[in-house]
Amino acid sequence: MGEIGTVEDLLVGRAVLEAEQIAGRPTRRFFLFAEGRQSVTFTLTTNDFAGRTRTIEVRAGKQQVVTWPTEDGYSDVIITAKESADFRQRFAGRAAEK
């Protein structure tokens, strides 16, 4: 596993993407952090390929991990935070199968 991308909004939280293999298939794991004093409501939306829209509330000072499927190793996901109109990150790409 290696960190592929990071986006930070210090007033809200951050999202980190890692690629990994689960049962021999490429998968994405998003680590969602609420590092401030308030909870953060993240919405993960598929822009293309596999997946469905998911809304995750992360309590203040906590993190949650969201596993996201790929389609032949490809994924394209947009993450937003309800608490900040400026928090928007797109994670798109392909993870090679091992």
C-alpha positions in Angstrom: 0.0 0.0 0.0 1.2 3.5 -0.8 -0.2 6.9 -0.4 -1.3 8.1 -3.8 -3.0 11.5 -3.1 -3.9 13.8 -0.3 -6.1 16.9 0.0 -6.2 19.1 3.0 -8.6 21.8 4.3 -7.3 22.6 7.7 -10.6 24.0 8.9 -12.5 20.9 8.0 -10.6 17.6 7.5 -8.7 15.6 4.9 -9.0 12.6 2.7 -6.1 10.2 1.9 -6.3 7.5 -0.8 -4.4 4.2 -0.7 -4.4 1.5 -3.3 -4.4 -2.1 -2.3 -5.2 -5.6 -3.4 -8.1 -7.4 -1.8 -8.6 -11.0 -2.9 -6.1 -10.3 -5.7 -8.2 -7.4 -7.1 -7.2 -3.7 -7.1 -9.3 -1.7 -4.5 -9.2 1.8 -3.2 -9.3 2.7 0.5 -10.1 6.3 1.5 -9.1 7.5 4.9 -11.4 10.3 6.0 -10.2 12.5 8.8 -12.1 15.2 10.9 -9.1 16.8 12.6 -10.8 19.9 13.9 -13.4 20.5 16.6 -16.4 19.6 14.5 -17.7 16.5 12.8 -17.3 16.4 9.0 -19.8 14.9 6.6 -18.0 13.6 3.6 -19.8 12.6 0.4 -18.0 10.2 -2.0 -19.5 10.2 -5.5 -18.5 8.0 -8.4 -17.6 10.2 -11.4 -17.1 7.1 -13.6 -16.6 3.3 -13.2 -17.8 1.3 -10.2 -19.2 2.5 -6.9 -22.2 4.3 -5.5 -22.6 7.6 -3.7 -21.9 7.3 0.0 -22.2 9.8 2.8 -20.0 9.3 5.8 -20.0 11.4 9.0 -16.7 11.5 10.8 -16.8 12.7 14.4 -14.4 15.4 15.5 -10.9 14.1 16.1 -11.7 10.7 14.5 -11.2 9.0 11.2 -13.1 6.5 9.1 -12.0 4.1 6.3 -14.1 3.6 3.2 -13.3 0.8 0.8 -14.2 1.6 -2.8 -14.4 -0.9 -5.7 -12.7 -0.6 -9.0 -13.7 -1.6 -12.5 -10.8 -3.4 -14.1 -8.6 -1.5 -11.7 -10.1 1.9 -12.7 -11.8 4.3 -10.3 -12.9 7.9 -10.5 -14.3 9.4 -7.2 -15.1 12.9 -6.1 -15.1 13.7 -2.4 -16.8 16.8 -0.9 -17.5 18.0 2.7 -20.8 19.5 3.6 -19.1 21.9 6.0 -16.9 23.6 3.4 -17.8 24.6 -0.2 -14.0 24.7 -0.9 -13.4 21.0 0.0 -13.6 19.1 -3.2 -11.1 16.5 -4.5 -11.2 14.1 -7.4 -9.3 10.9 -7.2 -9.1 9.2 -10.6 -6.8 6.5 -12.0 -5.9 2.9 -12.4 -4.3 0.5 -10.0 -2.3 -2.3 -11.7 -3.2 -5.9 -10.8 -0.3 -7.8 -9.3 
